[in-house]
Amino acid sequence: MDQGFFLLFATVSVIAALTMVLARNPVHSALALMACFLQISAIFVLLEAPFLAVIQIFVYVGAIMVLFLFVIMMIDVREAVLQRFLPGGNLPALVLLVLLGAEMLALVLWSGRFSATATVATPGGDEIRQLSTTLFADYLLPFEAASVILLAALVGAIVLARKEPG
């Protein structure tokens, strides 16, 4: 029974992700991303991790989606499509992308703390304390890297949303 629900949620999640990528309207993409996040939250419930499911809904479906929709509404999408993102060509963006990818690969290889067999929480009632200890002690570097990436996305959204004078 659990396997059937997992296959259902996983299939709907993949379909929502493909819809998000292939949709031409940015609002439809954002709504498909929200549906994908909800399916992932349902998978967390199947994994008997209700705390992570609720956090998934609060943080991603709530806060991040509001940010995405706010940015989509602030920029004039029709005008942004007509303009080039970088007037000097795509070479600076490609160099930046390669540097960021190399940095993330170096961080992953350097930390050496990623393990597929590591347990986040054991059943016994102290799951939230163990999750927070694991997140802020063992996985502090990836957590901080994710916060820097989200900060860069926020700054990028502000730069894209600002109107040019004149």
N, CA, C and O of each residue as an XYZ file, in Angstrom:
664
protein
N       0.823     -1.195      0.000
C       0.000      0.000      0.000
C       0.868      1.261      0.000
O       0.618      2.196     -0.761
N       1.899      1.278      0.870
C       2.793      2.435      0.912
C       3.538      2.604     -0.407
O       3.783      3.725     -0.853
N       3.893      1.485     -1.021
C       4.605      1.558     -2.293
C       3.712      2.169     -3.380
O       4.188      2.925     -4.227
N       2.434      1.842     -3.352
C       1.499      2.425     -4.315
C       1.359      3.926     -4.135
O       1.361      4.672     -5.114
N       1.235      4.380     -2.873
C       1.164      5.815     -2.620
C       2.463      6.511     -3.015
O       2.440      7.609     -3.571
N       3.598      5.869     -2.727
C       4.880      6.461     -3.117
C       4.956      6.615     -4.630
O       5.347      7.672     -5.126
N       4.587      5.572     -5.365
C       4.621      5.661     -6.829
C       3.677      6.741     -7.342
O       4.009      7.448     -8.293
N       2.507      6.876     -6.726
C       1.572      7.920     -7.119
C       2.163      9.308     -6.868
O       2.162     10.157     -7.760
N       2.670      9.537     -5.647
C       3.236     10.851     -5.322
C       4.481     11.152     -6.155
O       4.679     12.288     -6.587
N       5.306     10.157     -6.377
C       6.517     10.372     -7.175
C       6.167     10.681     -8.627
O       6.782     11.552     -9.243
N       5.188      9.977     -9.174
C       4.787     10.226    -10.556
C       4.205     11.627    -10.718
O       4.548     12.343    -11.659
N       3.330     12.011     -9.806
C       2.744     13.351     -9.871
C       3.825     14.410     -9.672
O       3.769     15.473    -10.292
N       4.805     14.132     -8.817
C       5.899     15.073     -8.594
C       6.736     15.271     -9.859
O       7.098     16.397    -10.200
N       7.038     14.177    -10.546
C       7.823     14.283    -11.780
C       7.024     15.010    -12.861
O       7.580     15.824    -13.598
N       5.724     14.720    -12.959
C       4.887     15.405    -13.944
C       4.810     16.906    -13.625
O       4.870     17.738    -14.530
N       4.679     17.241    -12.348
C       4.639     18.661    -11.965
C       5.974     19.344    -12.254
O       6.001     20.499    -12.677
N       7.074     18.637    -12.029
C       8.385     19.227    -12.323
C       8.556     19.454    -13.824
O       9.072     20.493    -14.239
N       8.130     18.499    -14.633
C       8.209     18.687    -16.084
C       7.293     19.818    -16.545
O       7.657     20.590    -17.432
N       6.122     19.916    -15.955
C       5.218     21.014    -16.280
C       5.843     22.352    -15.912
O       5.700     23.334    -16.641
N       6.541     22.386    -14.774
C       7.191     23.619    -14.351
C       8.249     24.048    -15.365
O       8.356     25.232    -15.684
N       9.017     23.111    -15.862
C      10.093     23.445    -16.795
C       9.535     23.799    -18.176
O      10.053     24.700    -18.836
N       8.503     23.113    -18.610
C       8.010     23.274    -19.976
C       6.935     24.350    -20.132
O       6.618     24.730    -21.259
N       6.370     24.846    -19.039
C       5.307     25.852    -19.136
C       5.872     27.166    -19.656
O       6.975     27.574    -19.293
N       5.097     27.816    -20.511
C       5.542     29.095    -21.069
C       5.181     30.269    -20.162
O       5.875     31.286    -20.154
N       4.119     30.132    -19.414
C       3.686     31.191    -18.509
C       4.403     31.018    -17.165
O       4.338     29.936    -16.581
N       5.084     32.051    -16.659
C       5.811     31.912    -15.397
C       4.914     31.639    -14.193
O       5.340     30.978    -13.246
N       3.682     32.138    -14.215
C       2.775     31.865    -13.106
C       2.391     30.385    -13.092
O       2.290     29.778    -12.026
N       2.181     29.811    -14.265
C       1.886     28.379    -14.343
C       3.081     27.560    -13.872
O       2.913     26.532    -13.217
N       4.277     28.010    -14.201
C       5.484     27.319    -13.715
C       5.559     27.363    -12.193
O       5.904     26.366    -11.558
N       5.239     28.503    -11.611
C       5.279     28.626    -10.154
C       4.231     27.729     -9.495
O       4.499     27.120     -8.459
N       3.052     27.647    -10.085
C       2.016     26.781     -9.528
C       2.392     25.306     -9.661
O       2.091     24.508     -8.773
N       3.046     24.940    -10.763
C       3.507     23.562    -10.921
C       4.612     23.251     -9.911
O       4.686     22.136     -9.396
N       5.466     24.229     -9.630
C       6.496     24.032     -8.617
C       5.867     23.836     -7.239
O       6.344     23.025     -6.445
N       4.803     24.576     -6.959
C       4.100     24.409     -5.693
C       3.494     23.001     -5.597
O       3.549     22.377     -4.538
N       2.924     22.507     -6.684
C       2.371     21.150     -6.685
C       3.473     20.121     -6.459
O       3.259     19.129     -5.762
N       4.636     20.346     -7.034
C       5.773     19.442     -6.833
C       6.213     19.446     -5.369
O       6.498     18.390     -4.805
N       6.269     20.623     -4.756
C       6.632     20.708     -3.340
C       5.626     19.979     -2.455
O       6.008     19.325     -1.485
N       4.348     20.091     -2.786
C       3.331     19.398     -1.994
C       3.470     17.877     -2.122
O       3.253     17.151     -1.152
N       3.823     17.403     -3.296
C       4.015     15.960     -3.480
C       5.224     15.471     -2.683
O       5.197     14.378     -2.116
N       6.266     16.268     -2.643
C       7.444     15.896     -1.855
C       7.094     15.874     -0.372
O       7.577     15.020      0.371
N       6.261     16.803      0.054
C       5.798     16.792      1.439
C       5.001     15.526      1.743
O       5.132     14.957      2.827
N       4.188     15.087      0.808
C       3.437     13.846      0.995
C       4.371     12.650      1.085
O       4.103     11.709      1.833
N       5.455     12.673      0.338
C       6.446     11.588      0.423
C       7.112     11.589      1.796
O       7.408     10.527      2.343
N       7.351     12.785      2.358
C       7.892     12.848      3.721
C       6.929     12.228      4.730
O       7.357     11.573      5.680
N       5.639     12.433      4.525
C       4.653     11.812      5.418
C       4.731     10.297      5.303
O       4.649      9.593      6.309
N       4.888      9.789      4.081
C       5.031      8.343      3.896
C       6.290      7.803      4.574
O       6.317      6.657      5.024
N       7.320      8.626      4.644
C       8.573      8.214      5.291
C       8.518      8.375      6.810
O       9.528      8.210      7.494
N       7.343      8.697      7.327
C       7.114      8.897      8.755
C       7.985     10.015      9.322
O       8.564      9.896     10.402
N       8.055     11.093      8.566
C       8.775     12.288      8.996
C       7.821     13.484      8.926
O       7.966     14.342      8.056
N       6.846     13.542      9.841
C       5.849     14.618      9.745
C       6.441     16.001      9.974
O       5.949     16.980      9.412
N       7.475     16.097     10.778
C       8.099     17.399     11.013
C       8.687     17.946      9.713
O       8.503     19.120      9.391
N       9.389     17.102      8.973
C       9.954     17.546      7.698
C       8.854     17.884      6.692
O       9.013     18.801      5.887
N       7.742     17.152      6.734
C       6.623     17.447      5.830
C       6.046     18.830      6.123
O       5.760     19.594      5.201
N       5.877     19.149      7.398
C       5.326     20.458      7.766
C       6.319     21.565      7.428
O       5.925     22.622      6.936
N       7.584     21.333      7.685
C       8.605     22.330      7.337
C       8.651     22.539      5.831
O       8.802     23.668      5.364
N       8.520     21.456      5.068
C       8.478     21.555      3.602
C       7.327     22.459      3.164
O       7.496     23.305      2.286
N       6.180     22.283      3.766
C       5.022     23.099      3.387
C       5.212     24.548      3.827
O       4.953     25.466      3.048
N       5.661     24.768      5.070
C       5.822     26.136      5.553
C       6.890     26.895      4.788
O       6.657     28.013      4.328
N       8.070     26.285      4.651
C       9.193     27.014      4.067
C       9.059     27.125      2.556
O       9.123     28.228      2.012
N       8.874     26.005      1.869
C       8.896     26.053      0.409
C       7.562     26.477     -0.176
O       7.514     27.412     -0.975
N       6.480     25.814      0.200
C       5.185     26.163     -0.386
C       4.753     27.536      0.098
O       4.146     28.296     -0.657
N       5.057     27.863      1.341
C       4.662     29.160      1.865
C       5.594     30.273      1.454
O       5.245     31.111      0.622
N       6.769     30.288      2.028
C       7.667     31.441      1.885
C       8.304     31.547      0.506
O       8.248     32.609     -0.112
N       8.898     30.488      0.019
C       9.623     30.560     -1.247
C       8.664     30.816     -2.410
O       8.980     31.592     -3.312
N       7.502     30.175     -2.395
C       6.551     30.399     -3.482
C       5.996     31.815     -3.458
O       5.761     32.395     -4.518
N       5.783     32.378     -2.291
C       5.348     33.778     -2.221
C       6.428     34.678     -2.813
O       6.120     35.628     -3.534
N       7.685     34.385     -2.513
C       8.786     35.163     -3.088
C       8.812     35.037     -4.602
O       8.963     36.038     -5.302
N       8.667     33.820     -5.119
C       8.664     33.612     -6.575
C       7.514     34.377     -7.234
O       7.719     35.072     -8.230
N       6.317     34.251     -6.684
C       5.170     34.931     -7.282
C       5.311     36.450     -7.183
O       4.886     37.171     -8.085
N       5.904     36.937     -6.094
C       6.134     38.365     -5.943
C       7.081     38.867     -7.031
O       6.838     39.912     -7.635
N       8.145     38.133     -7.276
C       9.110     38.546     -8.306
C       8.487     38.451     -9.691
O       8.711     39.326    -10.528
N       7.707     37.402     -9.945
C       7.055     37.263    -11.250
C       6.112     38.433    -11.503
O       6.024     38.936    -12.623
N       5.409     38.865    -10.458
C       4.483     39.979    -10.626
C       5.203     41.316    -10.757
O       4.673     42.250    -11.359
N       6.409     41.413    -10.197
C       7.124     42.689    -10.257
C       7.773     42.935    -11.609
O       7.811     44.072    -12.079
N       8.279     41.893    -12.235
C       8.939     42.114    -13.518
C       7.924     42.022    -14.640
O       6.972     41.244    -14.588
N       8.149     42.821    -15.629
C       7.331     42.729    -16.824
C       7.950     41.638    -17.685
O       8.990     41.847    -18.309
N       7.311     40.479    -17.717
C       7.898     39.314    -18.372
C       8.038     39.544    -19.866
O       9.021     39.107    -20.463
N       7.080     40.220    -20.482
C       7.165     40.463    -21.922
C       8.357     41.348    -22.266
O       9.016     41.138    -23.284
N       8.635     42.339    -21.417
C       9.781     43.209    -21.666
C      11.089     42.483    -21.399
O      12.070     42.694    -22.112
N      11.116     41.631    -20.381
C      12.333     40.905    -20.036
C      12.712     39.905    -21.113
O      13.896     39.629    -21.304
N      11.733     39.356    -21.819
C      12.029     38.397    -22.877
C      12.711     39.087    -24.046
O      13.556     38.494    -24.717
N      12.346     40.342    -24.290
C      12.913     41.058    -25.422
C      14.344     41.516    -25.176
O      15.088     41.741    -26.131
N      14.742     41.658    -23.924
C      16.081     42.131    -23.603
C      17.011     40.961    -23.360
O      16.579     39.890    -22.934
N      18.286     41.167    -23.631
C      19.287     40.161    -23.294
C      19.616     40.287    -21.822
O      19.609     41.391    -21.276
N      19.904     39.175    -21.176
C      20.209     39.217    -19.749
C      21.545     39.883    -19.509
O      21.650     40.768    -18.660
N      22.574     39.472    -20.243
C      23.895     40.097    -20.130
C      24.251     40.728    -21.477
O      24.394     40.015    -22.471
N      24.397     42.060    -21.525
C      24.665     42.691    -22.816
C      26.032     42.343    -23.396
O      26.214     42.450    -24.609
N      26.989     41.935    -22.588
C      28.321     41.625    -23.073
C      28.455     40.220    -23.620
O      29.562     39.815    -23.973
N      27.402     39.476    -23.704
C      27.466     38.106    -24.179
C      27.303     37.124    -23.033
O      27.077     37.511    -21.886
N      27.420     35.870    -23.360
C      27.192     34.825    -22.366
C      28.476     34.308    -21.721
O      28.410     33.463    -20.828
N      29.635     34.791    -22.146
C      30.899     34.294    -21.604
C      31.053     34.578    -20.104
O      31.465     33.673    -19.379
N      30.747     35.777    -19.595
C      30.862     35.980    -18.143
C      29.926     35.071    -17.340
O      30.296     34.575    -16.275
N      28.734     34.861    -17.850
C      27.802     33.976    -17.141
C      28.313     32.543    -17.140
O      28.177     31.837    -16.141
N      28.896     32.108    -18.246
C      29.434     30.752    -18.323
C      30.619     30.576    -17.381
O      30.731     29.544    -16.719
N      31.500     31.562    -17.311
C      32.638     31.490    -16.397
C      32.156     31.460    -14.945
O      32.666     30.683    -14.138
N      31.185     32.294    -14.614
C      30.626     32.309    -13.268
C      29.976     30.971    -12.929
O      30.126     30.477    -11.811
N      29.266     30.390    -13.867
C      28.623     29.098    -13.644
C      29.646     28.000    -13.398
O      29.454     27.164    -12.515
N      30.720     27.993    -14.160
C      31.766     26.986    -13.972
C      32.455     27.175    -12.622
O      32.733     26.195    -11.930
N      32.731     28.412    -12.242
C      33.368     28.675    -10.949
C      32.476     28.259     -9.784
O      32.951     27.658     -8.820
N      31.184     28.576     -9.871
C      30.273     28.166     -8.804
C      30.132     26.654     -8.729
O      30.072     26.094     -7.634
N      30.078     25.987     -9.872
C      30.013     24.524     -9.877
C      31.262     23.903     -9.276
O      31.168     22.940     -8.515
N      32.432     24.442     -9.607
C      33.679     23.930     -9.034
C      33.730     24.177     -7.531
O      34.223     23.340     -6.775
N      33.220     25.321     -7.103
C      33.198     25.613     -5.670
C      32.284     24.638     -4.919
O      32.650     24.128     -3.860
N      31.112     24.389     -5.466
C      30.192     23.458     -4.807
C      30.763     22.042     -4.784
O      30.609     21.331     -3.791
N      31.418     21.627     -5.861
C      32.049     20.307     -5.884
C      33.169     20.224     -4.853
O      33.319     19.206     -4.177
N      33.951     21.285     -4.733
C      35.021     21.301     -3.734
C      34.454     21.246     -2.316
O      35.006     20.567     -1.451
N      33.357     21.958     -2.081
C      32.736     21.919     -0.756
C      32.228     20.526     -0.418
O      32.388     20.062      0.711
N      31.623     19.864     -1.381
C      31.104     18.521     -1.136
C      32.241     17.549     -0.876
O      32.163     16.739      0.048
N      33.292     17.618     -1.676
C      34.412     16.703     -1.490
C      35.204     17.013     -0.223
O      35.740     16.105      0.411
N      35.278     18.274      0.144
C      36.066     18.678      1.302
C      35.393     18.292      2.607
O      36.058     17.871      3.554
N      34.061     18.437      2.658
C      33.393     18.185      3.936
C      33.430     16.714      4.311
O      33.658     16.389      5.476
N      33.211     15.809      3.352
C      33.301     14.379      3.619
C      32.302     13.875      4.631
O      32.490     12.797      5.195
N      31.255     14.617      4.872
C      30.291     14.218      5.900
C      28.997     13.705      5.306
O      28.041     13.444      6.037
N      28.951     13.559      4.006
C      27.732     13.078      3.375
C      27.750     11.560      3.387
O      28.685     10.938      2.884
N      26.728     10.978      3.956
C      26.653      9.533      4.057
C      25.214      9.103      3.826
O      24.282      9.676      4.390
N      25.048      8.093      2.996
C      23.697      7.607      2.719
C      23.163      6.785      3.882
O      21.958      6.550      3.969
N      24.046      6.345      4.781
C      23.596      5.514      5.893
C      23.388      6.301      7.175
O      22.989      5.728      8.188
N      23.648      7.600      7.153
C      23.478      8.407      8.363
C      21.996      8.564      8.680
O      21.186      8.819      7.788
N      21.653      8.412      9.932
C      20.268      8.577     10.346
C      20.083      9.978     10.900
O      20.918     10.474     11.656
N      19.001     10.598     10.525
C      18.723     11.949     11.001
C      18.051     11.890     12.360
O      18.417     12.636     13.269
N      17.074     11.012     12.506
C      16.344     10.925     13.765
C      15.954      9.480     14.021
O      15.648      8.723     13.100
N      15.973      9.132     15.263
C      15.530      7.801     15.643
C      14.189      7.916     16.344
O      13.941      8.900     17.040
N      13.313      6.923     16.173
C      12.024      7.011     16.849
C      12.213      6.966     18.353
O      12.889      6.078     18.872
N      11.632      7.903     19.042
C      11.761      7.933     20.490
C      11.310      9.242     21.084
O      11.402      9.416     22.299
N      10.820     10.186     20.272
C      10.271     11.414     20.806
C      11.224     12.590     20.796
O      10.778     13.726     20.960
N      12.508     12.371     20.613
C      13.483     13.460     20.644
C      13.948     13.792     19.222
O      15.101     14.171     19.016
N      13.056     13.650     18.254
C      13.431     13.767     16.851
C      13.824     15.185     16.454
O      14.769     15.372     15.687
N      13.121     16.170     16.960
C      13.399     17.549     16.569
C      14.754     17.994     17.102
O      15.502     18.684     16.409
N      15.066     17.601     18.327
C      16.376     17.947     18.883
C      17.499     17.264     18.093
O      18.525     17.883     17.810
N      17.307     16.008     17.743
C      18.328     15.296     16.969
C      18.461     15.876     15.567
O      19.565     15.983     15.033
N      17.324     16.252     14.972
C      17.377     16.864     13.645
C      18.130     18.185     13.679
O      18.965     18.446     12.814
N      17.841     19.019     14.671
C      18.529     20.307     14.751
C      20.012     20.137     15.059
O      20.844     20.869     14.524
N      20.347     19.171     15.921
C      21.757     18.909     16.205
C      22.483     18.420     14.959
O      23.599     18.852     14.672
N      21.852     17.529     14.230
C      22.469     17.028     13.003
C      22.612     18.137     11.976
O      23.643     18.237     11.311
N      21.580     18.977     11.837
C      21.602     20.030     10.833
C      22.647     21.087     11.143
O      23.377     21.519     10.251
N      22.726     21.509     12.404
C      23.619     22.614     12.744
C      24.988     22.180     13.248
O      25.843     23.033     13.485
N      25.221     20.896     13.417
C      26.544     20.424     13.834
C      27.226     19.666     12.701
O      28.299     20.057     12.242
N      26.603     18.590     12.258
C      27.246     17.747     11.247
C      27.155     18.341      9.846
O      28.093     18.211      9.059
N      26.036     18.994      9.525
C      25.823     19.506      8.179
C      25.788     21.032      8.157
O      25.014     21.624      7.405
N      26.611     21.662      8.967
C      26.598     23.121      9.030
C      27.067     23.743      7.718
O      26.478     24.726      7.266
N      28.100     23.202      7.101
C      28.619     23.768      5.858
C      27.601     23.709      4.718
O      27.395     24.724      4.053
N      26.953     22.565      4.461
C      25.923     22.579      3.410
C      24.728     23.480      3.753
O      24.126     24.078      2.861
N      24.391     23.575      5.029
C      23.292     24.443      5.442
C      23.639     25.896      5.159
O      22.804     26.644      4.650
N      24.853     26.300      5.480
C      25.281     27.671      5.210
C      25.406     27.920      3.711
O      25.094     29.013      3.239
N      25.858     26.921      2.958
C      25.935     27.078      1.499
C      24.545     27.298      0.912
O      24.369     28.123      0.015
N      23.561     26.561      1.418
C      22.184     26.752      0.945
C      21.678     28.144      1.300
O      20.966     28.760      0.507
N      22.032     28.648      2.474
C      21.584     29.996      2.852
C      22.241     31.056      1.973
O      21.603     32.056      1.641
N      23.501     30.860      1.591
C      24.171     31.818      0.701
C      23.536     31.782     -0.691
O      23.377     32.825     -1.326
N      23.175     30.595     -1.163
C      22.530     30.474     -2.470
C      21.170     31.172     -2.457
O      20.818     31.867     -3.410
N      20.404     30.986     -1.374
C      19.111     31.667     -1.271
C      19.281     33.184     -1.191
O      18.478     33.929     -1.753
N      20.321     33.641     -0.497
C      20.589     35.075     -0.440
C      20.943     35.613     -1.822
O      20.488     36.693     -2.200
N      21.749     34.871     -2.578
C      22.102     35.292     -3.942
C      20.859     35.332     -4.828
O      20.727     36.219     -5.671
N      19.944     34.374     -4.642
C      18.709     34.382     -5.419
C      17.853     35.594     -5.073
O      17.223     36.185     -5.950
N      17.829     35.961     -3.806
C      17.063     37.136     -3.384
C      17.653     38.411     -3.976
O      16.913     39.269     -4.456
N      18.972     38.542     -3.946
C      19.621     39.722     -4.531
C      19.383     39.757     -6.036
O      19.128     40.820     -6.602
N      19.465     38.594     -6.686
C      19.188     38.534     -8.120
C      17.762     38.930     -8.448
O      17.516     39.600     -9.451
N      16.819     38.519     -7.608
C      15.419     38.894     -7.827
C      15.234     40.400     -7.686
O      14.471     41.006     -8.437
N      15.923     40.998     -6.736
C      15.817     42.452     -6.556
C      16.416     43.185     -7.748
O      15.853     44.174     -8.219
N      17.570     42.699     -8.245
C      18.198     43.333     -9.409
C      17.311     43.207    -10.639
O      17.179     44.159    -11.407
N      16.705     42.046    -10.833
C      15.833     41.865    -11.983
C      14.554     42.690    -11.886
O      14.021     43.131    -12.905
N      14.063     42.899    -10.678
C      12.791     43.589    -10.494
C      12.922     45.110    -10.545
O      11.926     45.808    -10.730
N      14.131     45.625    -10.384
C      14.280     47.066    -10.314
C      14.150     47.670    -11.704
O      14.597     47.093    -12.695
N      13.538     48.825    -11.756
C      13.309     49.536    -13.010
C      14.487     50.437    -13.323
O      15.041     51.078    -12.429
N      14.865     50.487    -14.575
C      15.939     51.374    -15.018
C      15.416     52.807    -15.054
O      14.297     53.042    -15.510
N      16.215     53.775    -14.576
C      15.766     55.181    -14.649
C      15.747     55.671    -16.088
O      16.648     55.377    -16.874
N      14.712     56.418    -16.417
C      14.615     57.009    -17.751
C      14.021     56.074    -18.667
O      13.853     56.387    -19.845
